Amino acid sequence: MAVDIVSIPRRFYKTLSNLRTGILLLILVVIAAALGTFILQRPITDPQQLQAAYSPDTLKLLDRFGLTDVFHSWWFLTLLTLVSLSIVFVSIDRFPNSWRFYARPYRRTDSHFRKANQTKIEIPIRNAQDSLNAAERALKKLGWPVERVTEGTETSLYSERHRFSVMAVYVIHASLLLIFLGGIADGIFGYSGFMMLQKGQTSNTIEARGGKTKTLPFGVKCFAAGQENYADGSPKKWWSKLAVVQDGKEVRSKEIVVNDPLVYHGLRFYQASFGGTGNVEALKVTAIPSNGTSQDIALKLNQPYQLDAGATVTLAEFIPDFFIRDNQVFKKSDDLVNPAFRLVVKNSATGEEAVQWLFPAYDHASQGQKMGYFTGLQVSYEPGQWLVWAGCILMGAGLFVAFYMVHMRLWITAIRDDHGQLVLWIGGQANKNKDRFEQKFDEVVEGIRAELGRATITPRSAHKSDEKPELTLVATK
């Protein structure tokens, strides 16, 4: 059976221009985004945290289907592309009718329209022109723009508010398109990773997704990092003093905290974590030689310190969390729980060495330690974020117009009713919020009645298209 190649693009267009297809694709995008929110994502999540959260088989399955990097996966970008095309095709398919309705509104009425319209009223009048003039004055007092429509010898009034609200749906379509295009740009051209710096360290490489490293066109230097705690000891905030180093010069510096990143050339450096390196920067001890004169010294790892007594002391080893077995000291973990320090004292004259272990948790000697810390930075490059933000702002404007701007229309004309009596026919329509429009319609009718000065219309009959309005005639001299 031969396949009509020409009909394939047409079928593709008809499928994507179907509103149901667009809604289904949008639901799939929302589900995928939710998965990317609830499932831990690479590379911003530490590999050890991933291994602790998921079993090896589960993690392997998640990686295979791209669920640990949803927003950069091929299937998520394909979904965004399809839903973007659907938005474009749906808009193209329906825009001509909407534009005709917007550009050429129905300004005149005929007998069929007047009978079908549900919100209407008829007021007996004596003179058509005077009544139209009175209705025009009433509308202007109420802030309604008025347009006189003349065809032949017949003249009627037309008024409307918020006509542009009928185009709000296309503003929302455009906002969604901007958001999805921004997501596609981020997924194709953007990247994210993790950088760990110690005090005084400069680096221009980040650990990106898939365990790969990426080189940045500039370096980032950490001057200091720290943690502030609440009174109960729980972390209050992390901070880092960073500088951008390019061509050997510091071109920008900033102290960052969580949600207040350093931004340079489109790259954002967020404060993501803070912790100990498991190393010690310096150990402060008080040495008391045989002459009894105490001496405060600061020892750095593997750097001999010359004592006044003709000897040197070296911090040879540091264990953050130790345990003893068979009279030997071993490391249990990198957490600063139970530190131990191995000192080597060497006699400069004889060359003899003596080893001394210090255990701060058990010793009562005057000593202190300055630990080494690292700052963890989440690095992201998202070139589509401006499109996303523009789409969000545009969507807010479109939703405001769609929900709070009601397109209301009024028609007023002088006609003969079924009994041949001259009446002022007033009709109206609204595209939504009909209850609110009926209140506005009542207000307009009362205003016209006041201007006419001849008839009082009860509000109860103002919207009953199949009942005759109740009138109270006021005799005039």
Number of C-alpha atoms within 10 A of each C-alpha: 3 4 7 7 8 8 10 11 10 10 11 11 16 16 16 21 21 15 16 11 18 21 14 11 19 19 13 16 19 11 12 17 14 12 17 17 13 8 16 20 21 22 22 20 15 13 13 8 10 17 12 10 13 14 11 12 9 12 15 13 13 17 16 10 13 19 21 25 22 25 22 21 15 15 14 22 22 13 18 23 17 17 25 25 17 26 26 17 20 22 18 11 14 12 14 11 10 14 13 10 14 15 11 9 13 11 16 17 14 7 8 8 11 17 11 10 13 15 20 25 24 25 22 19 17 12 12 18 14 12 23 21 14 18 26 22 16 22 21 12 12 13 9 18 13 17 14 15 14 11 9 6 5 12 16 22 22 23 19 19 16 13 17 14 23 18 17 20 16 19 20 22 19 20 24 20 23 24 24 23 21 22 24 23 18 22 20 16 12 17 18 21 23 23 20 19 22 19 17 10 14 19 18 16 18 22 19 20 19 10 12 10 13 15 12 12 11 17 19 22 20 22 17 18 21 14 15 12 11 9 8 6 8 10 11 10 15 20 21 25 18 24 20 22 19 14 9 9 10 14 12 14 18 14 17 19 17 15 10 14 19 22 17 14 8 12 18 18 27 23 23 21 16 20 15 16 16 19 18 22 14 17 18 15 17 14 17 12 12 8 7 8 8 11 12 12 17 16 21 17 18 13 12 17 16 15 17 9 12 10 18 17 22 19 22 17 15 20 24 21 17 21 15 10 8 5 7 7 14 13 16 14 14 16 17 17 13 18 21 22 21 18 20 18 22 20 15 14 8 8 9 10 14 10 12 12 15 17 17 16 10 8 10 9 12 11 17 13 16 13 15 15 20 21 25 21 24 21 25 21 19 20 20 21 19 13 19 21 15 15 24 17 12 20 22 15 15 22 16 13 21 20 12 13 19 21 20 21 22 22 22 25 23 23 19 13 13 7 6 8 12 18 20 24 19 23 25 23 19 18 13 15 14 14 10 11 20 18 12 15 25 18 16 20 26 18 19 24 19 15 18 19 12 17 20 17 19 14 17 10 16 22 19 14 18 10 10 11 19 16 15 11 11 10 7 6 3
